[in-house]
Amino acid sequence: MILNNARNIYINYTSTVLYLGASSGTTVSHISDITTKTIYAVEFAPRSMRELIQNCNDRNNVIPILADANYPEQYAKFIFEEIDVVYVDIAQPNLTEIAILNCKKYLKDGGLLILAIKAKSIDVALPIQTIFNAEIQKIENKGFEILEKISLSPYSRDHLMIIARFYLKPT
Ligand SMILES: C[S@@+](CC[C@H](N)C(=O)[O-])C[C@H]1O[C@@H](n2cnc3c(N)ncnc32)[C@H](O)[C@@H]1O
């Protein structure tokens, strides 16, 4: 994102972050260096979780959570505050739906979604622009305001980063 001229990194020293798809914690560790607040790091693979716990041992602002991000209510018992940023880096066909579900449950009004759309995880056959457009439409339909769309090419092929602002709406 930075190398492709993102206007902002959208996370600062006061950001509380819900991170979905933490893996062994590479990006989580960078976010942990930036913010003084808590990062709730959700990962469903036990092997990655073991590495995440080891890698975050000396970081007192990371809470590793072993859970499936499809079921956000399962980690409600660990999250007691409003979330400023939901960061989603999950290789799943329904990654956008997972992002929306978690934003609805945890993100504050006016908070930010940072979403990595991985075209090949969604559909291997469709043109990538068709996939990106469909996922952006889903986000806009839920009332998010898209702030930036940043291709990660050539660093990560077929990836688009979306930064969107979330507004609570009466349903
Ligand atoms: C591309 S990796 C993330 C890399 C990591 N974000 C980083 O930059 O260091 C995607 C991770 O999402 C996890 N994942 C996939 N589906 C998930 C789900 N439904 N709930 C939680 N984690 C999931 C995978 O196990 C994998 O570790």
The ligand as an ORCA input file, in Angstrom:
! r2SCAN-3c Opt
* xyz 0 1
  C      -2.816    -14.376      3.928
  S      -2.740    -15.057      5.520
  C      -2.545    -13.640      6.525
  C      -1.160    -13.062      6.569
  C      -1.060    -11.987      7.639
  N      -2.201    -11.105      7.545
  C       0.190    -11.154      7.564
  O       0.260    -10.261      6.708
  O       1.083    -11.408      8.360
  C      -4.433    -15.458      5.820
  C      -4.700    -16.060      7.181
  O      -6.112    -16.073      7.397
  C      -6.434    -17.213      8.172
  N      -7.869    -17.453      7.986
  C      -8.510    -17.859      6.863
  N      -9.837    -17.969      7.077
  C     -10.041    -17.613      8.374
  C     -11.202    -17.513      9.189
  N     -12.421    -17.816      8.714
  N     -11.066    -17.093     10.468
  C      -9.842    -16.783     10.961
  N      -8.697    -16.873     10.238
  C      -8.788    -17.276      8.962
  C      -5.531    -18.306      7.574
  O      -5.374    -19.376      8.465
  C      -4.239    -17.509      7.319
  O      -3.353    -17.611      8.414
*
